[in-house]
Amino acid sequence: MLKVLFADDEPIMLEGLRFLVDWEALNYEVCGEALDGEDALELIGSTRPDLVITDVRMPVIDGLELIRRTSESDFQPKFIIFSGYADFEYAKRALKYGVSNYLTKPLDENELTEALQMVTEQILKERKASSRRDALSALMQEDMVSRLLMRENTEEEREKGLKTLGISPASRLCCVLVHGAAPDSLHMREQVAAMSGKEPLRSITVYPFTAGSGKHGYLLVSPQEGPALDRALLTRWMEEMRPLYSTPVFFSASLQHQGPETLNTAYHEALAAELCRPDSPGGGVAGFFEKQDKTQMAMLPAELRRSLLQSVTEGKVDHLTDQLVEVFKIFSAEVASSSWIDAFLANVKAELLREITARGGDYAQWVQKWFPSRHTASCLPLLERQIGEELCEAAEWFAAAADGRAEDQIVAAAIEYVRGHYQEKLKLQDIAKHLHVNSAYLGQRFKKYYGSSFNDYLHEFRIEEAKKLLRRTDMGISDIASRVGYSDADVFAAKFKALNGVTPSVYKKS
């Protein structure tokens, strides 16, 4: 039901307004009455009505001044004004402030009813549009957080995202993954907002994000002067969150980190804690990443990780097999925890996923193969066999993809430019100009290196990005089309079907 407030310096007029129409039948409840504009302004702030019906001539603050002051506040109800003076100048001034209707005394029941029906339609229409905007904004924010955590954005997108979320070098961060069905988005956001008023959670900002099928998460951000995101606080937060879920869920949390550079680390720590969750139903409802001693971390130096990735991306299966034997010898030394081992392997896979996507591979297909892992570090022999199979398969894919394609720095630069600007109106000529080469020459080299034309590659890359949005968000097809660089949703749908065999809407439901 909508709320209406009356303002008039004549008590008899206020009484007449109460009984002139059937307010309840028109879906209104009277939330306040004021005898002057000053009282009306105070009541508007405290009762926040949807509609104010006010006389133009009132003491202290007249009706038009009331409307002007309200228009400058953070809350703007609709206004219907009336006056005993059929003064066109009043009507013109009132319309300047967006007044919905101007009536003259004495008020007529039919005229008022008609005005109320019109303003009600406006209010409901604006509410619906606002709700859609809020929902779209929420989905875009979730996608922004996901891309920051998984390093799936350009430097420009990253800087914009960090600024929007208010994440600074001094911010303390923690990533929490939830394995299970997500609650209603609107209800969840309302409850999270309500939790922010409780100590010690008052100064913590919580950003939801999606993390694939059957999994979602929350990025918790505490300012420098805020509470530490330690295990005690996270446990309290999880207890507050659990009632939002209709079915049992498992929470997994990272350690506390500081600054935007640690976002990806926090995500992979939460993933590792989730991968190590107890298999038995009564085995626990929350997991926390266990910090390792620096001497343990040093046992798998950056050079070994780098060379492992290089063996896969260069298709060196024999070399890869030997490296994995050495890696698992270190794992078997019983000095690294299961969660750290799983985090290490998850990070290796994440790096490979980015490279596979960059070379035109099917991101979704590889994610489905690799996550969630069939085995964890609690059973090293099975894990070693699984990782060996997965990375050897990836190495063979990279070898096949590179077959007959010499390294081409110009084409590599062109592909990098596409990845950073695919959302824009992009042409081969634009990239050629940026790289200071002839567009026909660039097109020939691109086709020779990539095996298809520039436009084919651009469409394929945009469609892959669209598939991520279809999986992770509830954005409309036209919004996704625009987001990945298509101004025409029909063209987007046609390209999507040509590359995937189904329309975007069918893919989203599958």
Secondary structure, 3 states (H helix, E strand, C coil): CEEEEEECCCHHHHHHHHHHCCCCCCCEEEEEEECCHHHHHHHHHHHCCCEEEEECCCCCCCHHHHHHHHHCCCCCCEEEEEECCCCHHHHHHHHHCCCCEEEECCCCHHHHHHHHHHHHHHHHHHHHHHHHHHHHHHHHHHHHHHHHHHCCCCHHHHHHHHHHHCCCCCCEEEEEEEECCCCCHHHHHHHHHHHCCCCCCCCCEEEEEECCCCEEEEEEEECCCCCCCCHHHHHHHHHHHHHHCCCCCEEEECCCEECHHHHHHHHHHHHHHHHCCCCCCCCCCEEECCCCCHHHHCCCCHHHHHHHHHHHHCCCHHHHHHHHHHHHHHHCCCCCCHHHHHHHHHHHHHHHHHHHHHCCCCHHHHHHHHCCCCCCCCCHHHHHHHHHHHHHHHHHHHHHHHCCCCCCHHHHHHHHHHHHHCCCCCCHHHHHHHHCCCHHHHHHHHHHHHCCCHHHHHHHHHHHHHHHHHHHCCCCHHHHHHHCCCCCHHHHHHHHHHHHCCCHHHHHHC
